[in-house]
Structures are given as C-alpha cells and as structure tokens.
Amino acid sequence: MYGKVYEGIIRSMFLIDEAGFLLEVWYKIHPEKSSQLVKEFLR
C-alpha cells in the first residue's frame, strides 16, 4: 500500500512425529492440497 513492500501471508505446514521430531516442512502450500502432500511423504 502506498509503495510499501510486504511479505503477506505465508502458509506453512509441519509434520512432527510422536517423539516430537520435525520430519518435514512445507512452505507456500494450498489448503486443498495439504493432505495430498502428507500422503505422498508417508509412502
């Protein structure tokens, strides 16, 4: 707005296992495709 540059909203998703370890991180995801990303990762 008025020549200012800003990042805006960045959707992110994190997959964490039972022990609390970070397994995967996805940035710039679409909510409709988030479940498909998890399914592909777990195969």
N, CA, C and O atoms as a Tripos MOL2 file, in Angstrom:
@<TRIPOS>MOLECULE
protein
  172   171    43     0     0
PROTEIN
NO_CHARGES

@<TRIPOS>ATOM
      1 N           0.8400   -1.1730    0.0000 N.3       1 MET1
      2 CA          0.0000    0.0000    0.0000 C.3       1 MET1
      3 C           0.8890    1.2420    0.0000 C.2       1 MET1
      4 O           1.7900    1.3510    0.8310 O.2       1 MET1
      5 N           0.6590    2.1410   -0.8810 N.am      2 TYR2
      6 CA          1.4040    3.3880   -0.9940 C.3       2 TYR2
      7 C           2.8980    3.1550   -1.1870 C.2       2 TYR2
      8 O           3.7130    3.8470   -0.5770 O.2       2 TYR2
      9 N           3.2670    2.1880   -2.0300 N.am      3 GLY3
     10 CA          4.6590    1.9470   -2.3340 C.3       3 GLY3
     11 C           5.3970    1.0780   -1.3390 C.2       3 GLY3
     12 O           6.5910    0.8320   -1.5100 O.2       3 GLY3
     13 N           4.7220    0.6060   -0.3050 N.am      4 LYS4
     14 CA          5.3790   -0.2520    0.6770 C.3       4 LYS4
     15 C           5.3440   -1.6990    0.1890 C.2       4 LYS4
     16 O           4.3370   -2.1640   -0.3460 O.2       4 LYS4
     17 N           6.4530   -2.3960    0.3820 N.am      5 VAL5
     18 CA          6.5400   -3.7960    0.0040 C.3       5 VAL5
     19 C           6.4540   -4.6340    1.2760 C.2       5 VAL5
     20 O           7.1480   -4.3640    2.2560 O.2       5 VAL5
     21 N           5.5940   -5.6560    1.2520 N.am      6 TYR6
     22 CA          5.4650   -6.5260    2.4120 C.3       6 TYR6
     23 C           5.2740   -7.9600    1.9420 C.2       6 TYR6
     24 O           4.8820   -8.2040    0.8020 O.2       6 TYR6
     25 N           5.5530   -8.8960    2.8260 N.am      7 GLU7
     26 CA          5.5250  -10.3240    2.5080 C.3       7 GLU7
     27 C           4.1090  -10.8700    2.4040 C.2       7 GLU7
     28 O           3.8310  -11.6630    1.5040 O.2       7 GLU7
     29 N           3.2180  -10.4810    3.2790 N.am      8 GLY8
     30 CA          1.8630  -11.0170    3.2720 C.3       8 GLY8
     31 C           1.7830  -12.3140    4.0510 C.2       8 GLY8
     32 O           2.6460  -12.6020    4.8800 O.2       8 GLY8
     33 N           0.7580  -13.0900    3.7890 N.am      9 ILE9
     34 CA          0.5450  -14.3530    4.4980 C.3       9 ILE9
     35 C           1.3250  -15.4590    3.7980 C.2       9 ILE9
     36 O           1.2550  -15.6060    2.5780 O.2       9 ILE9
     37 N           2.0740  -16.2390    4.5880 N.am     10 ILE10
     38 CA          2.7880  -17.4040    4.0690 C.3      10 ILE10
     39 C           2.2490  -18.6240    4.8040 C.2      10 ILE10
     40 O           2.4510  -18.7730    6.0090 O.2      10 ILE10
     41 N           1.5660  -19.4880    4.0770 N.am     11 ARG11
     42 CA          1.0380  -20.7060    4.6940 C.3      11 ARG11
     43 C           2.1390  -21.7410    4.7850 C.2      11 ARG11
     44 O           2.8440  -22.0030    3.8110 O.2      11 ARG11
     45 N           2.2810  -22.3240    5.9540 N.am     12 SER12
     46 CA          3.3010  -23.3390    6.1970 C.3      12 SER12
     47 C           2.6620  -24.5260    6.9020 C.2      12 SER12
     48 O           1.6600  -24.3840    7.6020 O.2      12 SER12
     49 N           3.2590  -25.7030    6.7080 N.am     13 MET13
     50 CA          2.7700  -26.9050    7.3640 C.3      13 MET13
     51 C           3.9810  -27.7070    7.8430 C.2      13 MET13
     52 O           4.9840  -27.8240    7.1390 O.2      13 MET13
     53 N           3.8640  -28.2560    9.0530 N.am     14 PHE14
     54 CA          4.9560  -29.0000    9.6660 C.3      14 PHE14
     55 C           4.4650  -30.3870   10.0320 C.2      14 PHE14
     56 O           3.3720  -30.5400   10.5760 O.2      14 PHE14
     57 N           5.2800  -31.4090    9.7320 N.am     15 LEU15
     58 CA          4.9550  -32.7830   10.1030 C.3      15 LEU15
     59 C           5.8870  -33.1990   11.2300 C.2      15 LEU15
     60 O           7.1060  -33.2250   11.0640 O.2      15 LEU15
     61 N           5.2930  -33.5270   12.3950 N.am     16 ILE16
     62 CA          6.0520  -33.8520   13.6060 C.3      16 ILE16
     63 C           5.6790  -35.2680   14.0350 C.2      16 ILE16
     64 O           4.4990  -35.6190   14.0660 O.2      16 ILE16
     65 N           6.6940  -36.0920   14.3700 N.am     17 ASP17
     66 CA          6.4170  -37.4670   14.7850 C.3      17 ASP17
     67 C           6.0550  -37.5410   16.2630 C.2      17 ASP17
     68 O           5.9850  -36.5220   16.9500 O.2      17 ASP17
     69 N           5.8240  -38.7700   16.7450 N.am     18 GLU18
     70 CA          5.3800  -38.9790   18.1270 C.3      18 GLU18
     71 C           6.4000  -38.5200   19.1530 C.2      18 GLU18
     72 O           6.0320  -38.1140   20.2550 O.2      18 GLU18
     73 N           7.6890  -38.5810   18.8020 N.am     19 ALA19
     74 CA          8.7570  -38.1910   19.7210 C.3      19 ALA19
     75 C           9.0050  -36.6820   19.7130 C.2      19 ALA19
     76 O           9.8010  -36.1780   20.5050 O.2      19 ALA19
     77 N           8.3230  -35.9630   18.8190 N.am     20 GLY20
     78 CA          8.4660  -34.5190   18.7730 C.3      20 GLY20
     79 C           9.5100  -34.0300   17.7810 C.2      20 GLY20
     80 O           9.8710  -32.8530   17.7890 O.2      20 GLY20
     81 N           9.9980  -34.9260   16.9250 N.am     21 PHE21
     82 CA         10.9900  -34.5340   15.9270 C.3      21 PHE21
     83 C          10.3010  -34.0140   14.6650 C.2      21 PHE21
     84 O           9.2610  -34.5230   14.2470 O.2      21 PHE21
     85 N          10.8970  -33.0120   14.0850 N.am     22 LEU22
     86 CA         10.3800  -32.4110   12.8600 C.3      22 LEU22
     87 C          10.7830  -33.2820   11.6760 C.2      22 LEU22
     88 O          11.9720  -33.4620   11.4090 O.2      22 LEU22
     89 N           9.7910  -33.8230   10.9640 N.am     23 LEU23
     90 CA         10.0650  -34.7130    9.8410 C.3      23 LEU23
     91 C          10.1010  -33.9880    8.5100 C.2      23 LEU23
     92 O          10.9300  -34.2930    7.6530 O.2      23 LEU23
     93 N           9.2040  -33.0290    8.3370 N.am     24 GLU24
     94 CA          9.1110  -32.3360    7.0490 C.3      24 GLU24
     95 C           8.4990  -30.9600    7.2590 C.2      24 GLU24
     96 O           7.7020  -30.7510    8.1730 O.2      24 GLU24
     97 N           8.8860  -30.0250    6.3970 N.am     25 VAL25
     98 CA          8.3350  -28.6700    6.4250 C.3      25 VAL25
     99 C           7.9370  -28.2990    5.0050 C.2      25 VAL25
    100 O           8.7150  -28.4790    4.0680 O.2      25 VAL25
    101 N           6.7320  -27.7820    4.8490 N.am     26 TRP26
    102 CA          6.2610  -27.3100    3.5560 C.3      26 TRP26
    103 C           5.9080  -25.8350    3.6820 C.2      26 TRP26
    104 O           5.2680  -25.4250    4.6500 O.2      26 TRP26
    105 N           6.3220  -25.0460    2.7100 N.am     27 TYR27
    106 CA          6.0020  -23.6220    2.6500 C.3      27 TYR27
    107 C           5.1870  -23.3480    1.3990 C.2      27 TYR27
    108 O           5.2510  -24.0960    0.4240 O.2      27 TYR27
    109 N           4.4250  -22.2730    1.4380 N.am     28 LYS28
    110 CA          3.5980  -21.8320    0.3150 C.3      28 LYS28
    111 C           2.6680  -22.9500   -0.1550 C.2      28 LYS28
    112 O           2.5950  -23.2480   -1.3470 O.2      28 LYS28
    113 N           1.9620  -23.5610    0.7910 N.am     29 ILE29
    114 CA          1.0510  -24.6500    0.4540 C.3      29 ILE29
    115 C          -0.3530  -24.1160    0.1900 C.2      29 ILE29
    116 O          -0.7000  -23.0100    0.6030 O.2      29 ILE29
    117 N          -1.1320  -24.9040   -0.4890 N.am     30 HIS30
    118 CA         -2.5410  -24.6050   -0.7000 C.3      30 HIS30
    119 C          -3.3430  -25.5170    0.2300 C.2      30 HIS30
    120 O          -3.0660  -26.7160    0.2830 O.2      30 HIS30
    121 N          -4.3040  -25.0030    0.9470 N.am     31 PRO31
    122 CA         -5.0680  -25.8140    1.9030 C.3      31 PRO31
    123 C          -5.7150  -27.0430    1.2700 C.2      31 PRO31
    124 O          -5.8370  -28.0800    1.9210 O.2      31 PRO31
    125 N          -6.1270  -26.9390    0.0160 N.am     32 GLU32
    126 CA         -6.7850  -28.0610   -0.6450 C.3      32 GLU32
    127 C          -5.8120  -29.2120   -0.9100 C.2      32 GLU32
    128 O          -6.2360  -30.3640   -1.0010 O.2      32 GLU32
    129 N          -4.5160  -28.9190   -1.0350 N.am     33 LYS33
    130 CA         -3.5320  -29.9340   -1.3960 C.3      33 LYS33
    131 C          -2.6990  -30.4170   -0.2120 C.2      33 LYS33
    132 O          -1.8090  -31.2490   -0.3930 O.2      33 LYS33
    133 N          -2.9620  -29.9220    0.9830 N.am     34 SER34
    134 CA         -2.1120  -30.2570    2.1260 C.3      34 SER34
    135 C          -2.1910  -31.7330    2.5000 C.2      34 SER34
    136 O          -1.1680  -32.3330    2.8310 O.2      34 SER34
    137 N          -3.3710  -32.3300    2.4550 N.am     35 SER35
    138 CA         -3.4800  -33.7530    2.8030 C.3      35 SER35
    139 C          -2.7700  -34.6260    1.7780 C.2      35 SER35
    140 O          -2.2160  -35.6650    2.1360 O.2      35 SER35
    141 N          -2.7760  -34.2280    0.5190 N.am     36 GLN36
    142 CA         -2.0750  -34.9720   -0.5230 C.3      36 GLN36
    143 C          -0.5620  -34.9400   -0.3000 C.2      36 GLN36
    144 O           0.1080  -35.9420   -0.5460 O.2      36 GLN36
    145 N          -0.0120  -33.8220    0.1570 N.am     37 LEU37
    146 CA          1.4150  -33.7180    0.4410 C.3      37 LEU37
    147 C           1.8330  -34.6870    1.5390 C.2      37 LEU37
    148 O           2.8840  -35.3210    1.4470 O.2      37 LEU37
    149 N           1.0100  -34.7990    2.5770 N.am     38 VAL38
    150 CA          1.3220  -35.7070    3.6850 C.3      38 VAL38
    151 C           1.2480  -37.1540    3.2050 C.2      38 VAL38
    152 O           2.1160  -37.9570    3.5470 O.2      38 VAL38
    153 N           0.2370  -37.4990    2.4260 N.am     39 LYS39
    154 CA          0.1090  -38.8560    1.9020 C.3      39 LYS39
    155 C           1.3170  -39.2360    1.0670 C.2      39 LYS39
    156 O           1.8350  -40.3440    1.2070 O.2      39 LYS39
    157 N           1.7770  -38.3410    0.1990 N.am     40 GLU40
    158 CA          2.9350  -38.6220   -0.6440 C.3      40 GLU40
    159 C           4.1920  -38.7810    0.1800 C.2      40 GLU40
    160 O           5.0360  -39.6170   -0.1420 O.2      40 GLU40
    161 N           4.3370  -37.9990    1.2380 N.am     41 PHE41
    162 CA          5.5370  -38.0920    2.0840 C.3      41 PHE41
    163 C           5.5720  -39.4050    2.8390 C.2      41 PHE41
    164 O           6.6430  -39.9910    2.9940 O.2      41 PHE41
    165 N           4.4320  -39.8860    3.3130 N.am     42 LEU42
    166 CA          4.3790  -41.0940    4.1330 C.3      42 LEU42
    167 C           4.4930  -42.3930    3.3370 C.2      42 LEU42
    168 O           4.6260  -43.4620    3.9330 O.2      42 LEU42
    169 N           4.4440  -42.3290    2.0210 N.am     43 ARG43
    170 CA          4.5790  -43.5400    1.2040 C.3      43 ARG43
    171 C           5.9610  -44.0610    1.1820 C.2      43 ARG43
    172 O           6.2290  -45.0750    0.5360 O.2      43 ARG43
@<TRIPOS>BOND
     1     1     2 1
     2     2     3 1
     3     3     4 2
     4     3     5 am
     5     5     6 1
     6     6     7 1
     7     7     8 2
     8     7     9 am
     9     9    10 1
    10    10    11 1
    11    11    12 2
    12    11    13 am
    13    13    14 1
    14    14    15 1
    15    15    16 2
    16    15    17 am
    17    17    18 1
    18    18    19 1
    19    19    20 2
    20    19    21 am
    21    21    22 1
    22    22    23 1
    23    23    24 2
    24    23    25 am
    25    25    26 1
    26    26    27 1
    27    27    28 2
    28    27    29 am
    29    29    30 1
    30    30    31 1
    31    31    32 2
    32    31    33 am
    33    33    34 1
    34    34    35 1
    35    35    36 2
    36    35    37 am
    37    37    38 1
    38    38    39 1
    39    39    40 2
    40    39    41 am
    41    41    42 1
    42    42    43 1
    43    43    44 2
    44    43    45 am
    45    45    46 1
    46    46    47 1
    47    47    48 2
    48    47    49 am
    49    49    50 1
    50    50    51 1
    51    51    52 2
    52    51    53 am
    53    53    54 1
    54    54    55 1
    55    55    56 2
    56    55    57 am
    57    57    58 1
    58    58    59 1
    59    59    60 2
    60    59    61 am
    61    61    62 1
    62    62    63 1
    63    63    64 2
    64    63    65 am
    65    65    66 1
    66    66    67 1
    67    67    68 2
    68    67    69 am
    69    69    70 1
    70    70    71 1
    71    71    72 2
    72    71    73 am
    73    73    74 1
    74    74    75 1
    75    75    76 2
    76    75    77 am
    77    77    78 1
    78    78    79 1
    79    79    80 2
    80    79    81 am
    81    81    82 1
    82    82    83 1
    83    83    84 2
    84    83    85 am
    85    85    86 1
    86    86    87 1
    87    87    88 2
    88    87    89 am
    89    89    90 1
    90    90    91 1
    91    91    92 2
    92    91    93 am
    93    93    94 1
    94    94    95 1
    95    95    96 2
    96    95    97 am
    97    97    98 1
    98    98    99 1
    99    99   100 2
   100    99   101 am
   101   101   102 1
   102   102   103 1
   103   103   104 2
   104   103   105 am
   105   105   106 1
   106   106   107 1
   107   107   108 2
   108   107   109 am
   109   109   110 1
   110   110   111 1
   111   111   112 2
   112   111   113 am
   113   113   114 1
   114   114   115 1
   115   115   116 2
   116   115   117 am
   117   117   118 1
   118   118   119 1
   119   119   120 2
   120   119   121 am
   121   121   122 1
   122   122   123 1
   123   123   124 2
   124   123   125 am
   125   125   126 1
   126   126   127 1
   127   127   128 2
   128   127   129 am
   129   129   130 1
   130   130   131 1
   131   131   132 2
   132   131   133 am
   133   133   134 1
   134   134   135 1
   135   135   136 2
   136   135   137 am
   137   137   138 1
   138   138   139 1
   139   139   140 2
   140   139   141 am
   141   141   142 1
   142   142   143 1
   143   143   144 2
   144   143   145 am
   145   145   146 1
   146   146   147 1
   147   147   148 2
   148   147   149 am
   149   149   150 1
   150   150   151 1
   151   151   152 2
   152   151   153 am
   153   153   154 1
   154   154   155 1
   155   155   156 2
   156   155   157 am
   157   157   158 1
   158   158   159 1
   159   159   160 2
   160   159   161 am
   161   161   162 1
   162   162   163 1
   163   163   164 2
   164   163   165 am
   165   165   166 1
   166   166   167 1
   167   167   168 2
   168   167   169 am
   169   169   170 1
   170   170   171 1
   171   171   172 2
@<TRIPOS>SUBSTRUCTURE
     1 MET1         2 RESIDUE 1 A MET
     2 TYR2         6 RESIDUE 1 A TYR
     3 GLY3        10 RESIDUE 1 A GLY
     4 LYS4        14 RESIDUE 1 A LYS
     5 VAL5        18 RESIDUE 1 A VAL
     6 TYR6        22 RESIDUE 1 A TYR
     7 GLU7        26 RESIDUE 1 A GLU
     8 GLY8        30 RESIDUE 1 A GLY
     9 ILE9        34 RESIDUE 1 A ILE
    10 ILE10       38 RESIDUE 1 A ILE
    11 ARG11       42 RESIDUE 1 A ARG
    12 SER12       46 RESIDUE 1 A SER
    13 MET13       50 RESIDUE 1 A MET
    14 PHE14       54 RESIDUE 1 A PHE
    15 LEU15       58 RESIDUE 1 A LEU
    16 ILE16       62 RESIDUE 1 A ILE
    17 ASP17       66 RESIDUE 1 A ASP
    18 GLU18       70 RESIDUE 1 A GLU
    19 ALA19       74 RESIDUE 1 A ALA
    20 GLY20       78 RESIDUE 1 A GLY
    21 PHE21       82 RESIDUE 1 A PHE
    22 LEU22       86 RESIDUE 1 A LEU
    23 LEU23       90 RESIDUE 1 A LEU
    24 GLU24       94 RESIDUE 1 A GLU
    25 VAL25       98 RESIDUE 1 A VAL
    26 TRP26      102 RESIDUE 1 A TRP
    27 TYR27      106 RESIDUE 1 A TYR
    28 LYS28      110 RESIDUE 1 A LYS
    29 ILE29      114 RESIDUE 1 A ILE
    30 HIS30      118 RESIDUE 1 A HIS
    31 PRO31      122 RESIDUE 1 A PRO
    32 GLU32      126 RESIDUE 1 A GLU
    33 LYS33      130 RESIDUE 1 A LYS
    34 SER34      134 RESIDUE 1 A SER
    35 SER35      138 RESIDUE 1 A SER
    36 GLN36      142 RESIDUE 1 A GLN
    37 LEU37      146 RESIDUE 1 A LEU
    38 VAL38      150 RESIDUE 1 A VAL
    39 LYS39      154 RESIDUE 1 A LYS
    40 GLU40      158 RESIDUE 1 A GLU
    41 PHE41      162 RESIDUE 1 A PHE
    42 LEU42      166 RESIDUE 1 A LEU
    43 ARG43      170 RESIDUE 1 A ARG
